[in-house]
Amino acid sequence: MQIPKELKAMLGRLDSNAEYLIDFPEELVFRALRTSNPIQRAVAKRFLDDLLNSTPSYQDLQKVWWSGPVEIIFKDENYLRDFFKLMRDQLETTT
């Protein structure tokens, strides 16, 4: 699985200072997307569409999550999956 640098950059915006937002996934997504441009958003959305449509394992989701310099640990598999779905959905409304 080739994780696009555009998505890694978005995830990299979620440093340890954002950990207090773990219970507010919408805010985490906002932080990840806030300075991305339309091309970055399109690349990330296409990747997340493909990933989520393939019914990825938890290990696959973790591989994507840890591909960037992220320091936040999610509670469980469903939370991580839901985060990526929310991110994809937000990308859809902004591309």
C-alpha positions, 0 to 999 in steps of 0.5 A, spaced: 500 500 500 502 506 497 500 512 502 500 518 498 505 524 501 499 528 501 495 524 506 501 523 510 502 531 511 495 532 513 496 527 518 502 530 520 498 536 523 495 532 528 501 532 533 501 531 541 498 538 542 491 535 539 491 529 543 486 533 548 481 533 542 481 525 541 473 525 543 472 530 538 474 527 531 470 533 527 476 537 530 481 533 529 479 532 522 478 540 521 486 540 524 488 535 519 485 539 513 485 546 514 491 548 510 491 543 505 489 545 497 484 542 493 490 537 489 492 535 496 485 534 498 483 530 491 489 525 492 487 524 499 480 523 498 481 518 492 486 514 497 481 514 503 475 512 498 479 506 495 482 504 502 475 504 506 471 501 500 476 495 500 474 493 507 481 494 510 484 490 517 485 494 523 493 493 521 492 496 515 488 502 518 494 503 523 499 503 517 496 509 514 495 512 521 502 511 523 505 513 516 505 520 518 508 523 525 502 522 529 502 522 536 495 520 538 493 513 540 486 512 538 481 508 543 480 502 538 479 499 531 472 502 530 474 509 532 480 509 527 475 507 522 470 512 523 476 517 523 478 515 516 470 515 514 469 522 517 476 525 514 474 522 507 467 525 508 469 532 509 474 531 503 468 530 499 464 536 501 471 540 500 474 538 494 
